[in-house]
Amino acid sequence: MDRAIREGLDEEVLDTALETLAGLQQDGKLIGVISHVPALKERISTQIQVITQTGGRSLISGPGCGKVPAEA
């Protein structure tokens, strides 16, 4: 299974997965996908990216993301 994930999804399986997600979206569902598969990144237009920073912190970038005030 890990090898299949590293090598990427078969094109037919990827198409089926994305069609299913699109159908859920049309039904008013909000779906999140966490993936390192390049083919998914290329085909899903709205993305939130997590960018590793120093000191164990991360920067989150994308639609709907904003800065959270630091704790006092």
PDB file with SEQRES, HELIX, SHEET and CRYST1 records, atoms N, CA, C and O in Angstrom:
SEQRES   1 A   72  MET ASP ARG ALA ILE ARG GLU GLY LEU ASP GLU GLU VAL          
SEQRES   2 A   72  LEU ASP THR ALA LEU GLU THR LEU ALA GLY LEU GLN GLN          
SEQRES   3 A   72  ASP GLY LYS LEU ILE GLY VAL ILE SER HIS VAL PRO ALA          
SEQRES   4 A   72  LEU LYS GLU ARG ILE SER THR GLN ILE GLN VAL ILE THR          
SEQRES   5 A   72  GLN THR GLY GLY ARG SER LEU ILE SER GLY PRO GLY CYS          
SEQRES   6 A   72  GLY LYS VAL PRO ALA GLU ALA                                  
HELIX    1 AA1 ASP A    2  GLU A    7  1                                   6    
HELIX    2 AA2 GLU A   11  GLN A   26  1                                  16    
HELIX    3 AA3 PRO A   38  ARG A   43  1                                   6    
HELIX    4 AA4 THR A   54  GLY A   56  5                                   3    
SHEET    1 AA1 2 GLN A  49  THR A  52  0                                        
SHEET    2 AA1 2 SER A  58  SER A  61 -1                                        
CRYST1    1.000    1.000    1.000  90.00  90.00  90.00 P 1           1          
ATOM      1  N   MET A   1       0.830  -1.195   0.000  1.00  0.00           N  
ATOM      2  CA  MET A   1       0.000   0.000   0.000  1.00  0.00           C  
ATOM      3  C   MET A   1       0.871   1.254   0.000  1.00  0.00           C  
ATOM      4  O   MET A   1       0.638   2.170  -0.789  1.00  0.00           O  
ATOM      5  N   ASP A   2       1.884   1.301   0.889  1.00  0.00           N  
ATOM      6  CA  ASP A   2       2.756   2.479   0.937  1.00  0.00           C  
ATOM      7  C   ASP A   2       3.411   2.734  -0.413  1.00  0.00           C  
ATOM      8  O   ASP A   2       3.526   3.879  -0.851  1.00  0.00           O  
ATOM      9  N   ARG A   3       3.841   1.657  -1.071  1.00  0.00           N  
ATOM     10  CA  ARG A   3       4.483   1.803  -2.376  1.00  0.00           C  
ATOM     11  C   ARG A   3       3.511   2.408  -3.386  1.00  0.00           C  
ATOM     12  O   ARG A   3       3.887   3.280  -4.169  1.00  0.00           O  
ATOM     13  N   ALA A   4       2.273   1.948  -3.367  1.00  0.00           N  
ATOM     14  CA  ALA A   4       1.261   2.481  -4.291  1.00  0.00           C  
ATOM     15  C   ALA A   4       1.032   3.962  -4.045  1.00  0.00           C  
ATOM     16  O   ALA A   4       0.855   4.731  -4.990  1.00  0.00           O  
ATOM     17  N   ILE A   5       1.035   4.366  -2.788  1.00  0.00           N  
ATOM     18  CA  ILE A   5       0.845   5.780  -2.457  1.00  0.00           C  
ATOM     19  C   ILE A   5       2.035   6.598  -2.941  1.00  0.00           C  
ATOM     20  O   ILE A   5       1.855   7.669  -3.521  1.00  0.00           O  
ATOM     21  N   ARG A   6       3.255   6.101  -2.707  1.00  0.00           N  
ATOM     22  CA  ARG A   6       4.453   6.830  -3.139  1.00  0.00           C  
ATOM     23  C   ARG A   6       4.495   6.973  -4.656  1.00  0.00           C  
ATOM     24  O   ARG A   6       4.890   8.018  -5.172  1.00  0.00           O  
ATOM     25  N   GLU A   7       4.094   5.935  -5.365  1.00  0.00           N  
ATOM     26  CA  GLU A   7       4.157   5.959  -6.826  1.00  0.00           C  
ATOM     27  C   GLU A   7       2.990   6.713  -7.444  1.00  0.00           C  
ATOM     28  O   GLU A   7       3.017   7.028  -8.633  1.00  0.00           O  
ATOM     29  N   GLY A   8       1.977   7.001  -6.658  1.00  0.00           N  
ATOM     30  CA  GLY A   8       0.833   7.757  -7.154  1.00  0.00           C  
ATOM     31  C   GLY A   8      -0.335   6.853  -7.505  1.00  0.00           C  
ATOM     32  O   GLY A   8      -0.205   5.632  -7.594  1.00  0.00           O  
ATOM     33  N   LEU A   9      -1.464   7.484  -7.697  1.00  0.00           N  
ATOM     34  CA  LEU A   9      -2.681   6.750  -8.015  1.00  0.00           C  
ATOM     35  C   LEU A   9      -2.755   6.455  -9.504  1.00  0.00           C  
ATOM     36  O   LEU A   9      -2.306   7.250 -10.329  1.00  0.00           O  
ATOM     37  N   ASP A  10      -3.317   5.322  -9.834  1.00  0.00           N  
ATOM     38  CA  ASP A  10      -3.650   4.976 -11.205  1.00  0.00           C  
ATOM     39  C   ASP A  10      -4.589   6.067 -11.733  1.00  0.00           C  
ATOM     40  O   ASP A  10      -5.447   6.547 -10.993  1.00  0.00           O  
ATOM     41  N   GLU A  11      -4.441   6.456 -12.973  1.00  0.00           N  
ATOM     42  CA  GLU A  11      -5.225   7.558 -13.556  1.00  0.00           C  
ATOM     43  C   GLU A  11      -6.734   7.315 -13.441  1.00  0.00           C  
ATOM     44  O   GLU A  11      -7.494   8.237 -13.146  1.00  0.00           O  
ATOM     45  N   GLU A  12      -7.159   6.078 -13.673  1.00  0.00           N  
ATOM     46  CA  GLU A  12      -8.588   5.756 -13.589  1.00  0.00           C  
ATOM     47  C   GLU A  12      -9.099   5.893 -12.154  1.00  0.00           C  
ATOM     48  O   GLU A  12     -10.193   6.409 -11.925  1.00  0.00           O  
ATOM     49  N   VAL A  13      -8.308   5.431 -11.199  1.00  0.00           N  
ATOM     50  CA  VAL A  13      -8.690   5.538  -9.785  1.00  0.00           C  
ATOM     51  C   VAL A  13      -8.742   7.005  -9.370  1.00  0.00           C  
ATOM     52  O   VAL A  13      -9.650   7.419  -8.650  1.00  0.00           O  
ATOM     53  N   LEU A  14      -7.770   7.788  -9.826  1.00  0.00           N  
ATOM     54  CA  LEU A  14      -7.737   9.217  -9.524  1.00  0.00           C  
ATOM     55  C   LEU A  14      -8.977   9.912 -10.091  1.00  0.00           C  
ATOM     56  O   LEU A  14      -9.605  10.718  -9.406  1.00  0.00           O  
ATOM     57  N   ASP A  15      -9.324   9.603 -11.330  1.00  0.00           N  
ATOM     58  CA  ASP A  15     -10.525  10.189 -11.944  1.00  0.00           C  
ATOM     59  C   ASP A  15     -11.775   9.849 -11.138  1.00  0.00           C  
ATOM     60  O   ASP A  15     -12.608  10.717 -10.879  1.00  0.00           O  
ATOM     61  N   THR A  16     -11.901   8.589 -10.745  1.00  0.00           N  
ATOM     62  CA  THR A  16     -13.064   8.153  -9.966  1.00  0.00           C  
ATOM     63  C   THR A  16     -13.125   8.878  -8.630  1.00  0.00           C  
ATOM     64  O   THR A  16     -14.192   9.327  -8.210  1.00  0.00           O  
ATOM     65  N   ALA A  17     -11.980   8.994  -7.962  1.00  0.00           N  
ATOM     66  CA  ALA A  17     -11.934   9.677  -6.665  1.00  0.00           C  
ATOM     67  C   ALA A  17     -12.340  11.140  -6.806  1.00  0.00           C  
ATOM     68  O   ALA A  17     -13.126  11.644  -6.004  1.00  0.00           O  
ATOM     69  N   LEU A  18     -11.815  11.822  -7.813  1.00  0.00           N  
ATOM     70  CA  LEU A  18     -12.128  13.238  -7.998  1.00  0.00           C  
ATOM     71  C   LEU A  18     -13.580  13.448  -8.430  1.00  0.00           C  
ATOM     72  O   LEU A  18     -14.203  14.432  -8.032  1.00  0.00           O  
ATOM     73  N   GLU A  19     -14.124  12.542  -9.233  1.00  0.00           N  
ATOM     74  CA  GLU A  19     -15.542  12.629  -9.610  1.00  0.00           C  
ATOM     75  C   GLU A  19     -16.432  12.451  -8.382  1.00  0.00           C  
ATOM     76  O   GLU A  19     -17.446  13.134  -8.235  1.00  0.00           O  
ATOM     77  N   THR A  20     -16.047  11.533  -7.508  1.00  0.00           N  
ATOM     78  CA  THR A  20     -16.804  11.307  -6.275  1.00  0.00           C  
ATOM     79  C   THR A  20     -16.762  12.543  -5.389  1.00  0.00           C  
ATOM     80  O   THR A  20     -17.784  12.953  -4.839  1.00  0.00           O  
ATOM     81  N   LEU A  21     -15.580  13.139  -5.249  1.00  0.00           N  
ATOM     82  CA  LEU A  21     -15.453  14.359  -4.442  1.00  0.00           C  
ATOM     83  C   LEU A  21     -16.273  15.499  -5.041  1.00  0.00           C  
ATOM     84  O   LEU A  21     -16.911  16.252  -4.305  1.00  0.00           O  
ATOM     85  N   ALA A  22     -16.262  15.634  -6.364  1.00  0.00           N  
ATOM     86  CA  ALA A  22     -17.044  16.685  -7.026  1.00  0.00           C  
ATOM     87  C   ALA A  22     -18.536  16.473  -6.783  1.00  0.00           C  
ATOM     88  O   ALA A  22     -19.272  17.436  -6.568  1.00  0.00           O  
ATOM     89  N   GLY A  23     -18.982  15.228  -6.814  1.00  0.00           N  
ATOM     90  CA  GLY A  23     -20.385  14.928  -6.543  1.00  0.00           C  
ATOM     91  C   GLY A  23     -20.777  15.297  -5.124  1.00  0.00           C  
ATOM     92  O   GLY A  23     -21.858  15.837  -4.892  1.00  0.00           O  
ATOM     93  N   LEU A  24     -19.901  15.007  -4.178  1.00  0.00           N  
ATOM     94  CA  LEU A  24     -20.171  15.374  -2.784  1.00  0.00           C  
ATOM     95  C   LEU A  24     -20.233  16.889  -2.627  1.00  0.00           C  
ATOM     96  O   LEU A  24     -21.063  17.411  -1.882  1.00  0.00           O  
ATOM     97  N   GLN A  25     -19.345  17.591  -3.336  1.00  0.00           N  
ATOM     98  CA  GLN A  25     -19.339  19.055  -3.274  1.00  0.00           C  
ATOM     99  C   GLN A  25     -20.650  19.612  -3.830  1.00  0.00           C  
ATOM    100  O   GLN A  25     -21.204  20.558  -3.271  1.00  0.00           O  
ATOM    101  N   GLN A  26     -21.145  19.039  -4.914  1.00  0.00           N  
ATOM    102  CA  GLN A  26     -22.412  19.492  -5.499  1.00  0.00           C  
ATOM    103  C   GLN A  26     -23.582  19.245  -4.557  1.00  0.00           C  
ATOM    104  O   GLN A  26     -24.597  19.938  -4.621  1.00  0.00           O  
ATOM    105  N   ASP A  27     -23.436  18.257  -3.682  1.00  0.00           N  
ATOM    106  CA  ASP A  27     -24.468  17.969  -2.681  1.00  0.00           C  
ATOM    107  C   ASP A  27     -24.341  18.872  -1.458  1.00  0.00           C  
ATOM    108  O   ASP A  27     -25.061  18.696  -0.475  1.00  0.00           O  
ATOM    109  N   GLY A  28     -23.416  19.848  -1.519  1.00  0.00           N  
ATOM    110  CA  GLY A  28     -23.254  20.793  -0.422  1.00  0.00           C  
ATOM    111  C   GLY A  28     -22.291  20.344   0.657  1.00  0.00           C  
ATOM    112  O   GLY A  28     -22.236  20.947   1.729  1.00  0.00           O  
ATOM    113  N   LYS A  29     -21.536  19.299   0.392  1.00  0.00           N  
ATOM    114  CA  LYS A  29     -20.574  18.800   1.372  1.00  0.00           C  
ATOM    115  C   LYS A  29     -19.243  19.526   1.214  1.00  0.00           C  
ATOM    116  O   LYS A  29     -18.831  19.853   0.101  1.00  0.00           O  
ATOM    117  N   LEU A  30     -18.585  19.772   2.327  1.00  0.00           N  
ATOM    118  CA  LEU A  30     -17.242  20.355   2.321  1.00  0.00           C  
ATOM    119  C   LEU A  30     -16.269  19.231   2.631  1.00  0.00           C  
ATOM    120  O   LEU A  30     -16.355  18.609   3.690  1.00  0.00           O  
ATOM    121  N   ILE A  31     -15.355  18.968   1.729  1.00  0.00           N  
ATOM    122  CA  ILE A  31     -14.443  17.840   1.843  1.00  0.00           C  
ATOM    123  C   ILE A  31     -13.011  18.357   1.912  1.00  0.00           C  
ATOM    124  O   ILE A  31     -12.625  19.238   1.143  1.00  0.00           O  
ATOM    125  N   GLY A  32     -12.235  17.813   2.825  1.00  0.00           N  
ATOM    126  CA  GLY A  32     -10.812  18.120   2.917  1.00  0.00           C  
ATOM    127  C   GLY A  32     -10.005  16.907   2.496  1.00  0.00           C  
ATOM    128  O   GLY A  32     -10.333  15.780   2.868  1.00  0.00           O  
ATOM    129  N   VAL A  33      -8.960  17.128   1.730  1.00  0.00           N  
ATOM    130  CA  VAL A  33      -8.087  16.046   1.280  1.00  0.00           C  
ATOM    131  C   VAL A  33      -6.675  16.387   1.722  1.00  0.00           C  
ATOM    132  O   VAL A  33      -6.168  17.470   1.428  1.00  0.00           O  
ATOM    133  N   ILE A  34      -6.050  15.469   2.420  1.00  0.00           N  
ATOM    134  CA  ILE A  34      -4.651  15.638   2.804  1.00  0.00           C  
ATOM    135  C   ILE A  34      -3.855  14.653   1.966  1.00  0.00           C  
ATOM    136  O   ILE A  34      -4.065  13.443   2.056  1.00  0.00           O  
ATOM    137  N   SER A  35      -2.942  15.166   1.150  1.00  0.00           N  
ATOM    138  CA  SER A  35      -2.221  14.283   0.237  1.00  0.00           C  
ATOM    139  C   SER A  35      -0.875  14.876  -0.155  1.00  0.00           C  
ATOM    140  O   SER A  35      -0.681  16.091  -0.177  1.00  0.00           O  
ATOM    141  N   HIS A  36       0.044  13.969  -0.462  1.00  0.00           N  
ATOM    142  CA  HIS A  36       1.337  14.350  -1.028  1.00  0.00           C  
ATOM    143  C   HIS A  36       1.442  13.856  -2.468  1.00  0.00           C  
ATOM    144  O   HIS A  36       2.522  13.887  -3.058  1.00  0.00           O  
ATOM    145  N   VAL A  37       0.334  13.404  -3.032  1.00  0.00           N  
ATOM    146  CA  VAL A  37       0.319  12.883  -4.400  1.00  0.00           C  
ATOM    147  C   VAL A  37       0.288  14.060  -5.373  1.00  0.00           C  
ATOM    148  O   VAL A  37      -0.690  14.807  -5.400  1.00  0.00           O  
ATOM    149  N   PRO A  38       1.347  14.239  -6.174  1.00  0.00           N  
ATOM    150  CA  PRO A  38       1.413  15.388  -7.089  1.00  0.00           C  
ATOM    151  C   PRO A  38       0.214  15.502  -8.030  1.00  0.00           C  
ATOM    152  O   PRO A  38      -0.235  16.612  -8.312  1.00  0.00           O  
ATOM    153  N   ALA A  39      -0.307  14.391  -8.516  1.00  0.00           N  
ATOM    154  CA  ALA A  39      -1.440  14.443  -9.447  1.00  0.00           C  
ATOM    155  C   ALA A  39      -2.668  15.066  -8.795  1.00  0.00           C  
ATOM    156  O   ALA A  39      -3.435  15.757  -9.464  1.00  0.00           O  
ATOM    157  N   LEU A  40      -2.865  14.834  -7.505  1.00  0.00           N  
ATOM    158  CA  LEU A  40      -3.989  15.465  -6.807  1.00  0.00           C  
ATOM    159  C   LEU A  40      -3.755  16.960  -6.678  1.00  0.00           C  
ATOM    160  O   LEU A  40      -4.669  17.757  -6.885  1.00  0.00           O  
ATOM    161  N   LYS A  41      -2.537  17.337  -6.340  1.00  0.00           N  
ATOM    162  CA  LYS A  41      -2.205  18.757  -6.192  1.00  0.00           C  
ATOM    163  C   LYS A  41      -2.473  19.514  -7.496  1.00  0.00           C  
ATOM    164  O   LYS A  41      -2.938  20.654  -7.479  1.00  0.00           O  
ATOM    165  N   GLU A  42      -2.179  18.875  -8.607  1.00  0.00           N  
ATOM    166  CA  GLU A  42      -2.384  19.505  -9.913  1.00  0.00           C  
ATOM    167  C   GLU A  42      -3.860  19.648 -10.273  1.00  0.00           C  
ATOM    168  O   GLU A  42      -4.226  20.544 -11.033  1.00  0.00           O  
ATOM    169  N   ARG A  43      -4.715  18.768  -9.732  1.00  0.00           N  
ATOM    170  CA  ARG A  43      -6.110  18.735 -10.178  1.00  0.00           C  
ATOM    171  C   ARG A  43      -7.113  19.306  -9.183  1.00  0.00           C  
ATOM    172  O   ARG A  43      -8.297  19.414  -9.501  1.00  0.00           O  
ATOM    173  N   ILE A  44      -6.666  19.669  -7.994  1.00  0.00           N  
ATOM    174  CA  ILE A  44      -7.561  20.287  -7.011  1.00  0.00           C  
ATOM    175  C   ILE A  44      -7.169  21.754  -6.915  1.00  0.00           C  
ATOM    176  O   ILE A  44      -6.075  22.085  -6.458  1.00  0.00           O  
ATOM    177  N   SER A  45      -8.068  22.629  -7.348  1.00  0.00           N  
ATOM    178  CA  SER A  45      -7.710  24.048  -7.487  1.00  0.00           C  
ATOM    179  C   SER A  45      -7.641  24.803  -6.164  1.00  0.00           C  
ATOM    180  O   SER A  45      -6.750  25.635  -5.991  1.00  0.00           O  
ATOM    181  N   THR A  46      -8.536  24.547  -5.239  1.00  0.00           N  
ATOM    182  CA  THR A  46      -8.533  25.273  -3.970  1.00  0.00           C  
ATOM    183  C   THR A  46      -7.703  24.496  -2.966  1.00  0.00           C  
ATOM    184  O   THR A  46      -8.024  23.356  -2.629  1.00  0.00           O  
ATOM    185  N   GLN A  47      -6.628  25.123  -2.489  1.00  0.00           N  
ATOM    186  CA  GLN A  47      -5.699  24.421  -1.609  1.00  0.00           C  
ATOM    187  C   GLN A  47      -5.321  25.280  -0.414  1.00  0.00           C  
ATOM    188  O   GLN A  47      -5.219  26.503  -0.506  1.00  0.00           O  
ATOM    189  N   ILE A  48      -5.118  24.609   0.699  1.00  0.00           N  
ATOM    190  CA  ILE A  48      -4.507  25.219   1.875  1.00  0.00           C  
ATOM    191  C   ILE A  48      -3.169  24.519   2.046  1.00  0.00           C  
ATOM    192  O   ILE A  48      -3.112  23.292   2.123  1.00  0.00           O  
ATOM    193  N   GLN A  49      -2.105  25.286   2.105  1.00  0.00           N  
ATOM    194  CA  GLN A  49      -0.771  24.708   2.225  1.00  0.00           C  
ATOM    195  C   GLN A  49      -0.211  24.972   3.614  1.00  0.00           C  
ATOM    196  O   GLN A  49      -0.397  26.049   4.179  1.00  0.00           O  
ATOM    197  N   VAL A  50       0.476  23.973   4.153  1.00  0.00           N  
ATOM    198  CA  VAL A  50       1.145  24.086   5.445  1.00  0.00           C  
ATOM    199  C   VAL A  50       2.637  24.143   5.158  1.00  0.00           C  
ATOM    200  O   VAL A  50       3.211  23.208   4.598  1.00  0.00           O  
ATOM    201  N   ILE A  51       3.264  25.261   5.551  1.00  0.00           N  
ATOM    202  CA  ILE A  51       4.674  25.495   5.261  1.00  0.00           C  
ATOM    203  C   ILE A  51       5.437  25.497   6.576  1.00  0.00           C  
ATOM    204  O   ILE A  51       5.181  26.323   7.452  1.00  0.00           O  
ATOM    205  N   THR A  52       6.381  24.560   6.708  1.00  0.00           N  
ATOM    206  CA  THR A  52       7.166  24.433   7.930  1.00  0.00           C  
ATOM    207  C   THR A  52       8.054  25.655   8.117  1.00  0.00           C  
ATOM    208  O   THR A  52       8.726  26.104   7.189  1.00  0.00           O  
ATOM    209  N   GLN A  53       8.042  26.185   9.341  1.00  0.00           N  
ATOM    210  CA  GLN A  53       8.880  27.319   9.714  1.00  0.00           C  
ATOM    211  C   GLN A  53       9.872  26.860  10.787  1.00  0.00           C  
ATOM    212  O   GLN A  53       9.860  25.695  11.184  1.00  0.00           O  
ATOM    213  N   THR A  54      10.707  27.745  11.242  1.00  0.00           N  
ATOM    214  CA  THR A  54      11.650  27.400  12.304  1.00  0.00           C  
ATOM    215  C   THR A  54      10.949  27.359  13.653  1.00  0.00           C  
ATOM    216  O   THR A  54       9.849  27.890  13.809  1.00  0.00           O  
ATOM    217  N   GLY A  55      11.586  26.732  14.617  1.00  0.00           N  
ATOM    218  CA  GLY A  55      11.067  26.715  15.979  1.00  0.00           C  
ATOM    219  C   GLY A  55       9.828  25.856  16.169  1.00  0.00           C  
ATOM    220  O   GLY A  55       9.068  26.077  17.112  1.00  0.00           O  
ATOM    221  N   GLY A  56       9.606  24.876  15.287  1.00  0.00           N  
ATOM    222  CA  GLY A  56       8.456  23.999  15.427  1.00  0.00           C  
ATOM    223  C   GLY A  56       7.139  24.629  15.015  1.00  0.00           C  
ATOM    224  O   GLY A  56       6.073  24.102  15.333  1.00  0.00           O  
ATOM    225  N   ARG A  57       7.197  25.731  14.323  1.00  0.00           N  
ATOM    226  CA  ARG A  57       5.979  26.418  13.879  1.00  0.00           C  
ATOM    227  C   ARG A  57       5.719  26.134  12.410  1.00  0.00           C  
ATOM    228  O   ARG A  57       6.609  25.710  11.673  1.00  0.00           O  
ATOM    229  N   SER A  58       4.483  26.376  12.002  1.00  0.00           N  
ATOM    230  CA  SER A  58       4.092  26.229  10.598  1.00  0.00           C  
ATOM    231  C   SER A  58       3.292  27.451  10.175  1.00  0.00           C  
ATOM    232  O   SER A  58       2.626  28.086  10.993  1.00  0.00           O  
ATOM    233  N   LEU A  59       3.365  27.767   8.907  1.00  0.00           N  
ATOM    234  CA  LEU A  59       2.587  28.845   8.314  1.00  0.00           C  
ATOM    235  C   LEU A  59       1.512  28.194   7.448  1.00  0.00           C  
ATOM    236  O   LEU A  59       1.812  27.324   6.630  1.00  0.00           O  
ATOM    237  N   ILE A  60       0.269  28.612   7.629  1.00  0.00           N  
ATOM    238  CA  ILE A  60      -0.837  28.074   6.845  1.00  0.00           C  
ATOM    239  C   ILE A  60      -1.257  29.142   5.851  1.00  0.00           C  
ATOM    240  O   ILE A  60      -1.500  30.291   6.221  1.00  0.00           O  
ATOM    241  N   SER A  61      -1.340  28.754   4.589  1.00  0.00           N  
ATOM    242  CA  SER A  61      -1.633  29.705   3.532  1.00  0.00           C  
ATOM    243  C   SER A  61      -2.721  29.154   2.619  1.00  0.00           C  
ATOM    244  O   SER A  61      -2.718  27.973   2.272  1.00  0.00           O  
ATOM    245  N   GLY A  62      -3.655  30.028   2.233  1.00  0.00           N  
ATOM    246  CA  GLY A  62      -4.715  29.626   1.315  1.00  0.00           C  
ATOM    247  C   GLY A  62      -5.987  30.393   1.597  1.00  0.00           C  
ATOM    248  O   GLY A  62      -6.026  31.219   2.510  1.00  0.00           O  
ATOM    249  N   PRO A  63      -7.040  30.127   0.817  1.00  0.00           N  
ATOM    250  CA  PRO A  63      -8.298  30.845   0.986  1.00  0.00           C  
ATOM    251  C   PRO A  63      -8.892  30.614   2.374  1.00  0.00           C  
ATOM    252  O   PRO A  63      -8.971  29.481   2.851  1.00  0.00           O  
ATOM    253  N   GLY A  64      -9.303  31.696   3.005  1.00  0.00           N  
ATOM    254  CA  GLY A  64      -9.919  31.596   4.330  1.00  0.00           C  
ATOM    255  C   GLY A  64      -8.941  31.533   5.476  1.00  0.00           C  
ATOM    256  O   GLY A  64      -9.353  31.473   6.634  1.00  0.00           O  
ATOM    257  N   CYS A  65      -7.656  31.545   5.183  1.00  0.00           N  
ATOM    258  CA  CYS A  65      -6.640  31.484   6.239  1.00  0.00           C  
ATOM    259  C   CYS A  65      -6.243  32.897   6.638  1.00  0.00           C  
ATOM    260  O   CYS A  65      -6.099  33.771   5.783  1.00  0.00           O  
ATOM    261  N   GLY A  66      -6.070  33.116   7.907  1.00  0.00           N  
ATOM    262  CA  GLY A  66      -5.633  34.413   8.406  1.00  0.00           C  
ATOM    263  C   GLY A  66      -4.755  34.232   9.622  1.00  0.00           C  
ATOM    264  O   GLY A  66      -4.649  33.134  10.169  1.00  0.00           O  
ATOM    265  N   LYS A  67      -4.129  35.307  10.042  1.00  0.00           N  
ATOM    266  CA  LYS A  67      -3.263  35.249  11.217  1.00  0.00           C  
ATOM    267  C   LYS A  67      -4.089  35.125  12.480  1.00  0.00           C  
ATOM    268  O   LYS A  67      -5.141  35.750  12.621  1.00  0.00           O  
ATOM    269  N   VAL A  68      -3.598  34.315  13.388  1.00  0.00           N  
ATOM    270  CA  VAL A  68      -4.209  34.175  14.703  1.00  0.00           C  
ATOM    271  C   VAL A  68      -3.349  34.982  15.662  1.00  0.00           C  
ATOM    272  O   VAL A  68      -2.133  34.798  15.695  1.00  0.00           O  
ATOM    273  N   PRO A  69      -3.956  35.877  16.446  1.00  0.00           N  
ATOM    274  CA  PRO A  69      -3.163  36.683  17.371  1.00  0.00           C  
ATOM    275  C   PRO A  69      -2.399  35.795  18.351  1.00  0.00           C  
ATOM    276  O   PRO A  69      -2.906  34.771  18.809  1.00  0.00           O  
ATOM    277  N   ALA A  70      -1.183  36.205  18.661  1.00  0.00           N  
ATOM    278  CA  ALA A  70      -0.362  35.466  19.626  1.00  0.00           C  
ATOM    279  C   ALA A  70      -1.001  35.541  21.003  1.00  0.00           C  
ATOM    280  O   ALA A  70      -1.634  36.536  21.358  1.00  0.00           O  
ATOM    281  N   GLU A  71      -0.826  34.471  21.773  1.00  0.00           N  
ATOM    282  CA  GLU A  71      -1.356  34.465  23.137  1.00  0.00           C  
ATOM    283  C   GLU A  71      -0.557  35.422  24.002  1.00  0.00           C  
ATOM    284  O   GLU A  71       0.656  35.560  23.840  1.00  0.00           O  
ATOM    285  N   ALA A  72      -1.252  36.087  24.929  1.00  0.00           N  
ATOM    286  CA  ALA A  72      -0.586  37.055  25.810  1.00  0.00           C  
ATOM    287  C   ALA A  72       0.168  36.363  26.909  1.00  0.00           C  
ATOM    288  O   ALA A  72       0.788  37.023  27.743  1.00  0.00           O  
TER     289      ALA A  72                                                      
END                                                                             
